[in-house]
Amino acid sequence: MKTWRGFSLVELIIGVAILGVLLAIAMPAFSNWLRNAKVRTAAESVQNGLQLARAEAVRRNTTVGFRLVDSADESCALIANDLSTSVWNWVVSIRSPAGKCQIAPVAEDADPSDDALADNPFIIQSRSGAEGSSAATLMTNRSEVLFNSLGRTTGNVVIDVASATGELCLPSGPIRCLRIMVTRFGQIRMCDPDPALAVGDAQACT
């Protein structure tokens, strides 16, 4: 006849204690990983919006803008340049969407010269900053980027993305902050502003 032996109380306590220690060691690393993932999600969202605006400007043979706004309703306004904010959304449109961000995108064949659409911002696509990236902070030197029919813009644009929970960027802190750069020729690039990266590193902003 077989005798079944389970865990003793002492063995169970030791196992729980070991598990607690392992969780305590892993939790900070997991929290930083999660914050880094949110920063990357926000940066990729902004980069995708810029690329969409540029592609639509070339495809439609007209000026299309990428704009960072503070809300997605009729009270929306452009975010002030050089202002660090964790409350942001982006809108890709032909006309300025300020105060009209709640208007649904128009059909692709809609004519901007139509008098009935004179007050329509002709929104192509919009995205809320809360969609998977609510813990990210943006700072930019230009919250409105206009691409012409050649896919070019005026002046260089820099958009820095960091954690909204206060952690410092590498190398001073645990967060890998990211930067989106747009040249006046329309080149859009995401890079790492960490000054510790070697010159010539493909990920570096230098």
N, C-alpha and C positions, 0 to 999 in steps of 0.2 A: 504494500500500500504506500503510495507516494505522499510525502509530506510537503505541503506548499509553504514557502517562507516568504513573507513580505518585508517591507522596510520597517525598521525600528524607528521610534520617535527621534532618537539621536541622529540617525542617518538622514531622516527627513529634514530636521532642523539644519544640519550641515549643508544639505543640498540646496535648501532655500537660501541660506546665507551666501553660498557661492554664486547662485543665480543673481542675488541682489547686488553683489560686488561687480559682477560682469555687466549688469544693466547700468550701474552707476558709472562705470568706465565708458560704456558705449554711448550713453545718452547725449553728452556734449557733442561728440562727433556726429551723431545723427542729426542733432539740432542744427549744427553748422551746415551739414549737407543739405538739409531741407531749405535753409535760408539761401544757400548758393543756388539751389534749383529754382527758387522763386525769382532770384535776380536774373538768371539766365532766361527764364520764361518771359519776363518783362522785356528784356533786351531783344529777344527774338521776335516778340510781338511788334515792337517799335520798328525793328529792321524790316519785318514783313510789310508793315504799313507803308514805309518809305519806298520799298521796292514796288509795291502795288501802285502808288502814286506816280512813280516814274514810268512804269510800263503803260499805265492808262494815258498819261500825257502823250507818249509817243504814238500809241494806238489810235487815240482820238484826234491827234494832231491839234492839240490845244493845251492851254495851261491847266495843270491839275495840282492842287495843294494837299500837303500832309500837315495837319494841324493838331496840336496838343491842346485839349480843352479840359476845364475843371469839372464838367458834368455832362450828362447826355440828355438833357431836357431843354426846354425853351429858355432857361436862364444861363445856358452855357456861355463861357467866355474863354478867350485864349489865355493860356497860362503865361504869366509874366516871364520874360527872359531872365536868366541867371537866378531863378527862384527855385530852391529845392522843395519839392512837393511829393507826397505819397498819394495825393488825390489827383488822378489824371486819367484821361481817356484820349483816344485819337480818332480823327475823322479824315477820310480822304474824300475830297469834293472839288468841284470845279469853281464854285463860289465860296466865299467865307460862310461858315455855318454858325457864326456867333449869334446866339439867341434863337437858333433854329435847328439845334442838333436832334430834336425829337422827330423831325420830318423823315419819313421813310425814303429809302433810295428810289430814284426814278428809273423808268425803263431805259435800256441802253440806247434806244432809237429816239429818245426825247430830245427836242430841239431847244437849246438854251436861248435862242432868239424868240421863242414863243412867248407872247405877251402874257398868256395865262400862267406861265411859270416864271414870271419876272422876279418874284420873291422867293423862289425855290433855290436852295444852295446847291442843288444837284449833287447830293451825297452819293458816293459810289459804294463806300463801305465804312463802317465805324466799329470800334472795339472798346469795350470797357476795360480799364486798368485793373478791375477787380477779378477779371477772368483768369484765375490761376496765378496772379502776380500781385496780389493786394499788399504784400509785404515788401514792395520795392519802391524806392524813391528815385525820382528823375530830376536832373538838372540840365538845362540846355541854354546855349547862347542864342538860339532861335527856335521859338515854339511854332513858327509857321515856315514851311519849306515849300516853295513853289517850283515845280518842274515845267519847263517849256516843252514845245513839241519835239525838240531834239533830245529831251531827257536831261537837260542841264538846269542848274540853278545858279543863283547869284551868291557868291561867297561860300566859305566853308562852314559846315554845321557840325557841332559837337553835342552829343547827348550822353550824359553819364548816368549809369544805372547802379544804384547801391542798395543796401539793405535798409528798410524803414524801421528796423528795431534797434538801431544805434550801434551795431558792431562796426568796427573799423575795417577798412579794406586792407588786403595784403600790401606790403609785408608787415604793417603795424597791427593788423587784426586777422581774424579767421575768414573773412568774406572775400571771395574773388569777385570784385566789382568789374563791370564791363563798360565799354564805351562804343557808341555807334558814331561813325564819322562819315560825312557826306562831303565830297569835293564839289567845286563849282562845275566840274564836268559831269557830275551825276554819279560818280562811283560811290557805292555804299558799302561800308566795311565795318564789321564788329571786331573789336580787339580788346586786349587786356591792358589797362593803364598802369599796372604794377611796375614801378621804376626798377625793381630788382631783376626784371627780365633782361636777358642779354640782347645787345644791339644786333639786329638781324633776325631775331626770333620771329617766326611767322605770326605768332599770337600777340606780339608786342605792338603798342600803338606808335612807337618811335620808328 
